[in-house]
């Protein structure tokens, strides 16, 4: 299944090895441009800056990284500063604009998180279909609790606790929105059931094939042992004395 196109504001991974994503190469959005009002704050200026001081340029770089990721730890590592140093700087007299820009950058990250939550509610979560240790495909599963929550937050006048029903169960049965949701959920559920049944059928057929192959191998081995006993003169004589009416495998009457 091809991946859906990424929107310009969607997070991206800058790591060349996604299995080892670190704070510098984790998912992040696009940083704000240099003329963004967010970066127009008056930074704190150290009276006697040291080599490792968080200079005005580093403060703006931190705010840009925080706006791109929404994660304070990731933004701190992006400029090579510790959380303790940043929080101390934020609390200093004269760093009020830096603190305000910090809050505004976090708010941008939360806004992007809200957009991702809406996208997850609409698109669902892509889950793998695995059988016998092999990936057969993927399917999408919708979290209905998440959908109800997003509806209550985005449409509080209709689905919220004050302006409308608290849950979908409180809606009238003939509500158009509820009927559309039920029809879509039913179609998605049937598609998931068909996919799951196909996976089970494929797994059962593969198991039966492996089982029949093992039985055939055992049968061939058993026939080979019997033929070897009758072709060996000494073994054939012992079998004839033990069971006079027993014929070699090739001479038995199959009832035909």
VEXPADREN-752372 format. One record per residue (C-alpha): residue in one letter; residue number from 0; x, y negated, z. Coordinates in nm, 3 decimals. Example, Ala and Ser with C-alpha at 12.3 -4.5 7.8 and 13.67 -1.06 7.14 Angstrom:
2
A|0|1.230|0.450|0.780
S|1|1.367|0.106|0.714
% end
This chain:
256
X|0|0.000|0.000|0.000
X|1|0.161|-0.328|-0.104
X|2|0.213|-0.586|0.165
X|3|-0.020|-0.887|0.148
X|4|0.138|-1.213|0.037
X|5|0.277|-1.418|0.323
X|6|0.124|-1.757|0.380
X|7|0.366|-2.051|0.411
X|8|0.296|-2.078|0.784
X|9|0.320|-1.706|0.858
X|10|0.612|-1.588|1.072
X|11|0.907|-1.439|0.891
X|12|1.196|-1.220|1.003
X|13|1.543|-1.355|0.929
X|14|1.719|-1.038|1.041
X|15|1.887|-0.813|0.784
X|16|1.821|-0.523|1.023
X|17|1.461|-0.552|1.145
X|18|1.514|-0.259|1.382
X|19|1.755|-0.475|1.581
X|20|1.582|-0.810|1.592
X|21|1.743|-1.050|1.835
X|22|1.643|-1.393|1.955
X|23|1.834|-1.561|1.672
X|24|1.687|-1.339|1.401
X|25|1.338|-1.263|1.528
X|26|1.012|-1.367|1.368
X|27|0.970|-1.741|1.342
X|28|0.783|-1.998|1.138
X|29|0.924|-2.279|0.931
X|30|1.107|-2.542|1.139
X|31|0.971|-2.897|1.120
X|32|1.143|-3.131|0.871
X|33|1.382|-3.396|0.994
X|34|1.124|-3.674|0.958
X|35|0.861|-3.488|1.162
X|36|0.721|-3.711|1.442
X|37|0.788|-3.425|1.681
X|38|1.162|-3.490|1.645
X|39|1.128|-3.867|1.683
X|40|1.150|-3.863|2.063
X|41|1.421|-4.047|2.256
X|42|1.658|-3.776|2.380
X|43|1.830|-3.780|2.714
X|44|2.182|-3.925|2.694
X|45|2.439|-3.800|2.942
X|46|2.644|-4.072|3.109
X|47|2.954|-3.853|3.099
X|48|2.887|-3.567|2.858
X|49|3.089|-3.250|2.894
X|50|3.189|-3.002|2.629
X|51|2.884|-2.785|2.692
X|52|2.635|-3.067|2.751
X|53|2.304|-3.054|2.568
X|54|2.358|-3.351|2.340
X|55|2.078|-3.541|2.161
X|56|2.142|-3.338|1.844
X|57|2.114|-3.012|2.037
X|58|1.798|-3.136|2.206
X|59|1.636|-3.199|1.869
X|60|1.760|-2.862|1.741
X|61|1.602|-2.697|2.045
X|62|1.269|-2.870|1.986
X|63|1.276|-2.770|1.617
X|64|1.352|-2.407|1.704
X|65|1.081|-2.407|1.971
X|66|0.825|-2.542|1.725
X|67|0.926|-2.269|1.477
X|68|0.912|-1.977|1.720
X|69|0.698|-2.088|2.014
X|70|0.935|-1.896|2.245
X|71|1.152|-2.094|2.486
X|72|1.408|-1.816|2.528
X|73|1.451|-1.779|2.152
X|74|1.488|-2.154|2.102
X|75|1.742|-2.173|2.385
X|76|1.957|-1.903|2.231
X|77|1.927|-2.071|1.892
X|78|2.130|-2.365|2.026
X|79|2.346|-2.155|2.259
X|80|2.209|-2.303|2.583
X|81|2.082|-2.136|2.898
X|82|1.728|-2.166|3.026
X|83|1.856|-2.304|3.355
X|84|2.041|-2.589|3.181
X|85|1.739|-2.676|2.967
X|86|1.498|-2.683|3.259
X|87|1.740|-2.893|3.462
X|88|1.768|-3.136|3.172
X|89|1.391|-3.151|3.136
X|90|1.349|-3.246|3.503
X|91|1.604|-3.532|3.494
X|92|1.485|-3.894|3.513
X|93|1.500|-4.036|3.163
X|94|1.420|-3.703|2.993
X|95|1.044|-3.762|2.989
X|96|1.025|-3.784|2.609
X|97|1.227|-3.465|2.576
X|98|0.982|-3.293|2.812
X|99|0.685|-3.427|2.614
X|100|0.836|-3.303|2.286
X|101|0.892|-2.966|2.455
X|102|0.520|-2.940|2.541
X|103|0.420|-3.048|2.190
X|104|0.646|-2.783|2.036
X|105|0.496|-2.512|2.259
X|106|0.150|-2.629|2.155
X|107|0.245|-2.578|1.790
X|108|0.355|-2.227|1.870
X|109|0.023|-2.159|2.042
X|110|-0.164|-2.295|1.740
X|111|0.024|-2.051|1.516
X|112|-0.052|-1.771|1.762
X|113|-0.420|-1.858|1.736
X|114|-0.399|-1.844|1.356
X|115|-0.234|-1.501|1.379
X|116|-0.512|-1.384|1.614
X|117|-0.776|-1.495|1.365
X|118|-0.592|-1.318|1.082
X|119|-0.570|-1.000|1.292
X|120|-0.943|-1.015|1.362
X|121|-1.018|-1.053|0.989
X|122|-0.762|-0.814|0.842
X|123|-0.737|-0.557|1.120
X|124|-0.429|-0.362|1.223
X|125|-0.250|-0.142|0.970
X|126|-0.192|0.204|1.119
X|127|-0.004|0.502|0.971
X|128|-0.154|0.835|0.862
X|129|0.096|1.106|0.957
X|130|0.074|1.482|0.905
X|131|0.347|1.736|0.962
X|132|0.596|1.462|1.039
X|133|0.538|1.295|0.700
X|134|0.381|0.956|0.632
X|135|0.083|1.010|0.401
X|136|-0.043|0.653|0.392
X|137|-0.195|0.380|0.603
X|138|-0.538|0.253|0.696
X|139|-0.671|-0.059|0.868
X|140|-0.848|-0.052|1.202
X|141|-1.045|-0.346|1.343
X|142|-1.055|-0.418|1.716
X|143|-1.415|-0.512|1.782
X|144|-1.341|-0.653|2.128
X|145|-1.087|-0.883|1.965
X|146|-1.343|-0.985|1.702
X|147|-1.602|-1.065|1.968
X|148|-1.349|-1.273|2.160
X|149|-1.250|-1.473|1.852
X|150|-1.615|-1.535|1.766
X|151|-1.686|-1.659|2.118
X|152|-1.387|-1.895|2.100
X|153|-1.428|-2.022|1.744
X|154|-1.810|-2.033|1.743
X|155|-1.901|-2.108|2.107
X|156|-2.230|-2.270|2.003
X|157|-2.349|-1.934|1.875
X|158|-2.141|-1.665|2.045
X|159|-2.008|-1.846|2.352
X|160|-2.130|-1.804|2.712
X|161|-2.302|-2.146|2.718
X|162|-2.426|-2.226|2.373
X|163|-2.520|-1.875|2.260
X|164|-2.520|-1.503|2.339
X|165|-2.234|-1.368|2.547
X|166|-2.202|-1.049|2.344
X|167|-2.322|-0.907|2.014
X|168|-2.567|-0.691|2.208
X|169|-2.762|-1.006|2.299
X|170|-2.821|-1.100|1.935
X|171|-3.158|-1.018|1.778
X|172|-3.151|-0.701|1.565
X|173|-3.236|-0.895|1.249
X|174|-2.963|-1.157|1.295
X|175|-2.802|-1.201|0.949
X|176|-2.451|-1.229|1.089
X|177|-2.498|-0.917|1.301
X|178|-2.637|-0.723|1.006
X|179|-2.338|-0.819|0.792
X|180|-2.098|-0.715|1.067
X|181|-2.277|-0.383|1.115
X|182|-2.267|-0.309|0.742
X|183|-1.896|-0.389|0.724
X|184|-1.817|-0.188|1.038
X|185|-2.017|0.107|0.904
X|186|-1.829|0.101|0.574
X|187|-1.495|0.077|0.754
X|188|-1.587|0.360|0.992
X|189|-1.692|0.586|0.703
X|190|-1.368|0.509|0.520
X|191|-1.167|0.593|0.832
X|192|-1.361|0.918|0.876
X|193|-1.297|1.018|0.515
X|194|-0.927|0.940|0.551
X|195|-0.906|1.138|0.876
X|196|-1.091|1.434|0.720
X|197|-0.856|1.430|0.422
X|198|-0.557|1.432|0.655
X|199|-0.701|1.725|0.852
X|200|-0.780|1.918|0.534
X|201|-0.431|1.863|0.396
X|202|-0.280|1.969|0.728
X|203|-0.495|2.284|0.744
X|204|-0.405|2.384|0.389
X|205|-0.036|2.332|0.455
X|206|-0.059|2.541|0.773
X|207|-0.237|2.827|0.591
X|208|0.023|2.824|0.314
X|209|0.306|2.849|0.564
X|210|0.125|3.126|0.753
X|211|0.061|3.329|0.436
X|212|0.423|3.289|0.332
X|213|0.540|3.427|0.666
X|214|0.299|3.722|0.644
X|215|0.421|3.799|0.292
X|216|0.784|3.795|0.406
X|217|0.702|4.035|0.692
X|218|0.509|4.264|0.455
X|219|0.795|4.279|0.208
X|220|1.039|4.357|0.488
X|221|0.812|4.635|0.617
X|222|0.779|4.790|0.271
X|223|1.153|4.772|0.219
X|224|1.213|4.955|0.547
X|225|0.963|5.229|0.460
X|226|1.110|5.279|0.114
X|227|1.456|5.301|0.265
X|228|1.345|5.577|0.502
X|229|1.204|5.792|0.220
X|230|1.502|5.744|-0.010
X|231|1.744|5.846|0.266
X|232|1.747|6.233|0.254
X|233|1.811|6.280|0.625
X|234|1.547|6.022|0.723
X|235|1.299|6.174|0.476
X|236|1.354|6.521|0.623
X|237|1.291|6.394|0.974
X|238|0.972|6.219|0.862
X|239|0.850|6.530|0.679
X|240|0.899|6.746|0.991
X|241|0.734|6.487|1.214
X|242|0.440|6.427|0.976
X|243|0.409|6.696|0.704
X|244|0.101|6.534|0.555
X|245|0.269|6.193|0.519
X|246|0.364|6.108|0.161
X|247|0.620|5.854|0.045
X|248|0.486|5.500|-0.008
X|249|0.474|5.539|-0.389
X|250|0.279|5.871|-0.370
X|251|0.002|5.770|-0.129
X|252|-0.360|5.788|-0.242
X|253|-0.511|5.442|-0.223
X|254|-0.861|5.583|-0.249
X|255|-0.894|5.504|-0.617
% end
